[in-house]
């Protein structure tokens, strides 16, 4: 694999919050990078505006960018690294085409939430796909203008586990623009974030609240705990040990659901310190009328749980509710949490 030579070619696919921030910082770090958008119209807007990033990490402006609609790259030279920064559904749709754009030793690096990296490895092969996920807090204010909201990072690695030269080389390239960490337990890292997304993010989205707001109520705390416990149990049952993020993924007294200990409350406080005041990205999807990634988050747990013999009633109910909100049959509201509990209590009595 060729890195940082005159022949090195790097493509970022997706000009949303993550793609825009990574692209802008890469260009200003001297990394030779091109950007791909869904349409030629979107590419024209970015050629005119450039990429402007503010927030954590400092202000960055990339005035001259090489950007085109993704399908136009069919006529370009092949790439050594393609970073896939689209929404999950779009990633699965465009990935087979992107593989045709790779050099013989090229790497496709998806950084979506949930099951995307694993699904792409299953479909395209681990010789092509290097797994990844993002802990960057990023917002697109409008096309070409972005805000970085935390000092986050990318985590990359092999889905089969262990360390590899190609992961280290990719980290060396991307590390010139943003912080990149290589994990020898990438599936564990993906599941650690997935479990938090299933509980912190999605529960907040359906309630229309931040975690700190919905955890004030007993109902919010119970929905959070049920969603978290089901996702964690599913991971452990299928042989995945979630990697520690901001907290140990296994809460204190986790197996004893009859008592909420002070240790457990302190664990929740640590989660709250990291995520408690963040507006859920899925809630932003609702507000903008965009399709969510629910099928790759709670929906993935709802699919895997029954196959592993794990009851996942809360995650299944949350998935159905999010689809209902997407279809405008319902809307985010704190009362949605009461509805979730009423729906599942007959199937899963409260301990």
C-alpha distance (Angstrom), angle and dihedral (degrees) to the residues before:
residue distance angle dihedral
X1 . . .
X2 3.81 . .
X3 3.79 116.3 .
X4 3.79 129.7 -178.5
X5 3.80 94.6 -9.7
X6 3.78 126.5 125.3
X7 3.81 88.1 -93.0
X8 3.81 96.4 50.0
X9 3.82 114.2 123.6
X10 3.81 124.3 -170.5
X11 3.82 125.9 -179.4
X12 3.82 128.1 -169.1
X13 3.81 111.4 -158.5
X14 3.79 113.0 -156.6
X15 3.79 128.0 38.1
X16 3.79 98.3 -148.8
X17 3.78 123.6 113.9
X18 3.81 98.3 -60.8
X19 3.79 97.2 37.6
X20 3.78 92.7 46.8
X21 3.80 95.2 49.1
X22 3.81 94.8 44.3
X23 3.80 91.1 44.9
X24 3.79 95.1 49.6
X25 3.79 94.2 46.6
X26 3.82 91.6 45.3
X27 3.80 93.0 52.3
X28 3.79 92.5 49.3
X29 3.79 90.4 47.3
X30 3.80 89.5 57.7
X31 3.80 96.1 -107.9
X32 3.84 109.0 146.6
X33 3.78 101.0 -121.1
X34 3.80 138.5 165.1
X35 3.79 126.0 -164.1
X36 3.80 128.9 -140.7
X37 3.81 125.4 -157.3
X38 3.78 131.4 -173.1
X39 3.81 95.1 -110.4
X40 3.79 139.8 24.9
X41 3.81 88.6 -121.5
X42 3.81 91.4 58.9
X43 3.79 90.5 48.3
X44 3.81 90.9 52.2
X45 3.81 91.2 53.1
X46 3.81 91.7 52.8
X47 3.80 93.3 46.2
X48 3.78 86.8 56.5
X49 3.81 98.4 42.3
X50 3.79 102.8 32.8
X51 3.81 119.6 -153.0
X52 3.81 119.4 -63.6
X53 3.81 122.1 -173.8
X54 3.81 127.7 -175.3
X55 3.79 134.7 169.9
X56 3.79 130.5 51.4
X57 3.78 111.3 16.1
X58 3.79 94.1 32.2
X59 3.77 137.0 -86.7
X60 3.79 117.2 -54.9
X61 3.79 130.9 -179.5
X62 3.79 124.6 -172.4
X63 3.80 107.4 -170.4
X64 3.79 99.9 176.1
X65 3.78 114.8 49.5
X66 3.77 132.9 164.2
X67 3.80 103.9 -131.2
X68 3.79 134.7 157.1
X69 3.78 140.3 154.4
X70 3.79 108.9 -74.0
X71 3.81 95.0 -116.0
X72 3.80 90.5 56.3
X73 3.80 89.3 68.2
X74 3.79 88.9 71.2
X75 3.80 85.9 88.9
X76 3.81 95.1 45.8
X77 3.78 130.6 93.1
X78 3.78 114.2 -84.9
X79 3.81 121.0 -91.0
X80 3.78 130.4 -124.7
X81 3.81 93.4 -153.2
X82 3.80 129.5 23.0
X83 3.80 115.1 -174.6
X84 3.80 109.6 -158.0
X85 3.82 109.0 -149.7
X86 3.81 102.2 161.5
X87 3.80 129.0 112.4
X88 3.81 114.5 -73.1
X89 3.81 97.4 -103.6
X90 3.79 91.5 48.6
X91 3.81 90.6 47.9
X92 3.79 92.8 57.7
X93 3.78 91.2 45.9
X94 3.81 98.4 49.3
X95 3.83 100.2 34.3
X96 3.86 96.9 86.5
X97 3.81 89.1 54.6
X98 3.81 92.1 46.9
X99 3.80 90.7 55.1
X100 3.81 87.9 63.3
X101 3.82 88.3 58.1
X102 3.80 94.0 56.1
X103 3.78 124.3 104.6
X104 3.83 113.4 -119.9
X105 3.81 90.4 -91.4
X106 3.81 95.6 32.0
X107 3.81 126.9 133.8
X108 3.81 131.5 -138.1
X109 3.83 110.4 -151.4
X110 3.83 115.9 -167.8
X111 3.83 115.4 -169.8
X112 3.82 101.1 -176.7
X113 3.79 126.1 130.2
X114 3.77 124.2 -98.1
X115 3.77 125.5 -0.7
X116 3.82 101.6 -8.4
X117 3.82 98.7 103.7
X118 3.80 92.3 48.1
X119 3.80 92.8 46.2
X120 3.80 91.1 50.9
X121 3.80 92.4 48.3
X122 3.81 89.0 50.9
X123 3.83 91.8 49.9
X124 3.80 103.0 35.5
X125 3.80 105.4 22.8
X126 3.79 134.2 -106.4
X127 3.80 91.1 -100.5
X128 3.83 86.9 71.2
X129 3.82 103.9 30.0
X130 3.79 125.4 66.0
X131 3.80 111.3 -170.6
X132 3.77 124.3 -123.6
X133 3.78 147.4 161.1
X134 3.77 136.1 -170.3
X135 3.79 132.0 -124.9
X136 3.79 91.4 178.4
X137 3.79 115.0 124.6
X138 3.79 102.5 -139.3
X139 3.79 137.4 166.7
X140 3.80 131.2 -174.4
X141 3.80 107.4 -143.1
X142 3.80 91.0 -175.0
X143 3.81 133.1 -29.7
X144 3.79 107.7 -54.3
X145 3.82 95.3 10.5
X146 3.80 119.0 92.2
X147 3.79 140.5 168.5
X148 3.80 125.0 -149.4
X149 3.79 108.2 -148.3
X150 3.78 103.9 -173.4
X151 3.79 142.1 21.8
X152 3.78 89.7 -105.6
X153 3.77 131.6 149.9
X154 3.78 146.3 -155.6
X155 3.79 121.3 -100.4
X156 3.80 115.8 -153.4
X157 3.78 136.2 173.7
X158 3.77 149.0 120.7
X159 3.81 116.3 -54.3
X160 3.80 88.1 -143.2
X161 3.80 89.8 58.4
X162 3.77 134.3 -115.1
X163 3.78 130.6 73.9
X164 3.79 126.9 -65.2
X165 3.78 139.3 -170.6
X166 3.80 92.5 -122.6
X167 3.82 92.3 54.7
X168 3.80 89.7 50.4
X169 3.82 91.3 48.6
X170 3.81 93.3 48.7
X171 3.81 89.4 48.8
X172 3.80 88.6 51.7
X173 3.80 91.1 55.9
X174 3.80 99.0 42.3
X175 3.78 91.7 39.2
X176 3.79 88.9 71.7
X177 3.82 87.8 67.5
X178 3.83 106.7 28.6
X179 3.78 138.3 0.4
X180 3.81 112.6 -78.7
X181 3.80 126.1 -174.0
X182 3.79 123.9 -165.3
X183 3.81 115.2 -142.3
X184 3.79 127.1 -161.0
X185 3.83 87.4 -158.5
X186 3.78 101.8 47.4
X187 3.80 94.6 154.6
X188 3.79 87.3 55.3
X189 3.81 90.5 50.5
X190 3.81 91.7 48.5
X191 3.79 91.4 50.0
X192 3.80 93.0 46.7
X193 3.79 89.2 59.0
X194 3.81 92.4 38.8
X195 3.81 91.5 56.2
X196 3.81 91.0 51.8
X197 3.79 91.1 46.2
X198 3.82 90.1 51.8
X199 3.78 90.8 54.8
X200 3.81 114.2 19.6
X201 3.80 99.5 33.7
X202 3.80 104.7 33.8
X203 3.79 96.0 40.3
X204 3.80 88.8 52.4
X205 3.80 91.1 47.9
X206 3.80 95.8 54.6
X207 3.82 90.8 43.3
X208 3.80 92.6 46.9
X209 3.81 88.6 -129.7
X210 3.78 143.7 102.3
X211 3.79 118.9 -104.2
X212 3.80 91.1 -104.2
X213 3.80 89.8 56.3
X214 3.79 99.8 46.9
X215 3.82 94.8 41.3
X216 3.82 89.2 65.2
X217 3.81 89.2 78.1
X218 3.80 126.9 67.3
X219 3.80 88.2 -130.4
X220 3.80 92.3 55.5
X221 3.79 92.0 48.3
X222 3.80 92.1 50.5
X223 3.80 94.8 47.9
X224 3.81 89.8 48.4
X225 3.79 92.6 49.3
X226 3.80 95.0 46.7
X227 3.82 93.4 48.3
X228 3.80 91.8 46.4
X229 3.81 95.3 45.7
X230 3.82 93.8 48.8
X231 3.81 92.3 50.6
X232 3.81 93.2 45.7
X233 3.82 92.2 47.6
X234 3.80 90.3 50.5
X235 3.81 91.8 51.9
X236 3.80 94.0 48.8
X237 3.80 92.8 44.4
X238 3.82 93.4 54.9
X239 3.79 90.5 48.8
X240 3.80 102.7 -98.6
X241 3.79 121.3 133.9
X242 3.81 106.5 -155.9
X243 3.78 112.8 -131.8
X244 3.77 120.2 -120.8
X245 3.78 113.4 -100.0
X246 3.80 117.7 165.7
X247 3.82 91.0 -27.2
X248 3.78 138.5 18.8
X249 3.83 103.2 -82.5
X250 3.82 90.7 -134.2
X251 3.82 107.6 69.2
X252 3.83 120.8 -139.4
X253 3.79 111.0 -88.2
X254 3.78 89.8 8.7
X255 3.80 95.7 154.5
X256 3.80 92.9 50.2
X257 3.80 102.9 70.7
X258 3.81 92.2 166.8
X259 3.79 93.7 76.4
X260 3.79 130.1 45.1
X261 3.80 104.0 -152.4
X262 3.77 130.3 -158.7
X263 3.80 87.2 -112.9
X264 3.80 90.2 57.4
X265 3.81 91.1 48.4
X266 3.81 90.1 52.2
X267 3.82 88.9 49.9
X268 3.82 89.4 53.0
X269 3.81 89.3 49.0
X270 3.81 89.3 56.2
X271 3.81 90.6 51.8
X272 3.81 88.3 47.6
X273 3.80 91.5 51.7
X274 3.79 89.5 58.6
X275 3.80 101.9 37.2
X276 3.80 109.0 8.2
X277 3.80 98.9 104.2
X278 3.81 100.2 35.2
X279 3.80 117.1 112.0
X280 3.82 105.5 -125.0
X281 3.80 112.9 -106.8
X282 3.81 89.2 -138.8
X283 3.81 89.6 57.8
X284 3.80 87.5 54.9
X285 3.82 88.1 52.4
X286 3.83 89.3 53.8
X287 3.79 91.3 49.9
X288 3.80 92.6 50.1
X289 3.79 94.4 44.6
X290 3.79 92.3 -117.4
X291 3.77 128.5 146.7
X292 3.81 111.6 -101.1
X293 3.80 130.3 -136.5
X294 3.81 92.8 -121.3
X295 3.82 94.0 126.8
X296 3.80 89.6 60.4
X297 3.82 94.0 47.3
X298 3.83 121.4 32.4
X299 3.79 88.9 3.2
X300 3.80 90.6 57.5
X301 3.81 90.5 52.9
X302 3.81 90.2 46.1
X303 3.80 88.7 53.7
X304 3.81 98.3 44.8
X305 3.81 98.1 39.3
X306 3.82 98.4 69.8
X307 3.82 90.9 45.4
X308 3.82 88.1 56.4
X309 3.81 94.1 42.4
X310 3.82 93.3 -109.3
X311 3.84 119.7 138.8
X312 3.81 107.4 -125.7
X313 3.80 102.8 170.7
X314 3.80 95.2 140.3
X315 3.80 95.2 50.4
X316 3.81 90.4 46.6
X317 3.80 91.3 49.8
X318 3.81 91.9 47.7
X319 3.80 90.2 50.5
X320 3.80 91.7 52.6
X321 3.80 91.6 46.9
X322 3.81 93.1 51.0
X323 3.80 90.1 51.5
X324 3.80 88.4 51.0
X325 3.82 90.9 52.5
X326 3.81 90.8 47.3
X327 3.81 88.7 54.2
X328 3.84 90.8 50.0
X329 3.81 90.9 -117.3
X330 3.80 89.2 119.7
X331 3.79 137.5 9.2
X332 3.81 137.7 -141.5
X333 3.79 112.1 -81.8
X334 3.83 136.7 142.8
X335 3.81 87.0 -113.3
X336 3.81 89.3 68.2
X337 3.81 88.2 74.6
X338 3.81 91.7 59.3
X339 3.79 88.6 49.9
X340 3.80 91.0 53.4
X341 3.80 92.6 52.9
X342 3.79 93.1 46.6
X343 3.78 89.4 51.0
X344 3.79 96.7 54.2
X345 3.81 105.5 29.3
X346 3.79 93.0 85.8
X347 3.80 89.5 54.0
X348 3.81 97.7 37.7
X349 3.82 110.4 27.1
X350 3.77 116.3 -148.3
X351 3.85 109.8 -100.2
